[in-house]
Amino acid sequence: MNMEDNFWLFMADDDMEDQQLFAEAVWESHPEVKIKFFNSGMDLLEYLKSDSQKPNVIFLDLHMRKMNGEETLKQLRAQSDLDEVPIVLYSGVYNLDYISSLFRLGANRYLHKPSEFEILVTALERTICSIKSNNLWGTSIINYV
């Protein structure tokens, strides 16, 4: 993987249908983005240990069976070589206290999963543009109703 020539997005989500929907929504507005999916946080962590190339952004589904997004976030932020990689938590849960705790653990963005595909496209378009222009400064919640 040549990270300098491409924008690489890594996504950990254990639902194959959600992975497909996510990819279609990303490519609707950002066809240039390369996506690598992992079926669990553990798979993502193992890959990152074995590969020297880092992604431009990591998306984590909050609710995965083997290792949930919160635990994966903690493990990722414990690795200093990933300090510059923004992490976006992605979930249907919308609890501001819980989201604030995820920011304290090192999440850079929180994307509330919308129920409609077109809203997902818009949310991902804005999230990716935000990361490309300002990857780590501050935190933000992306919620479209």
VENMO-V17076 format. One line per field, one symbol per residue. burial: b if it has 16 or more other C-alpha atoms within 10 Angstrom, else e. A space follows every 10 residues. Layout:
# VENMO-V17076
burial: ???
This chain:
# VENMO-V17076
burial: eeeeeebbbb bbbbeeeebe ebbbbbbeeb eebbbebbbb bbebbeeeee eeebbbbbbb bbbbeebbbb ebbeebbeee eeeebbbbbb beeeeeeebe ebbebbbbbb bbbbeeeebb bbbbbebbee beeebbeebb bbeee
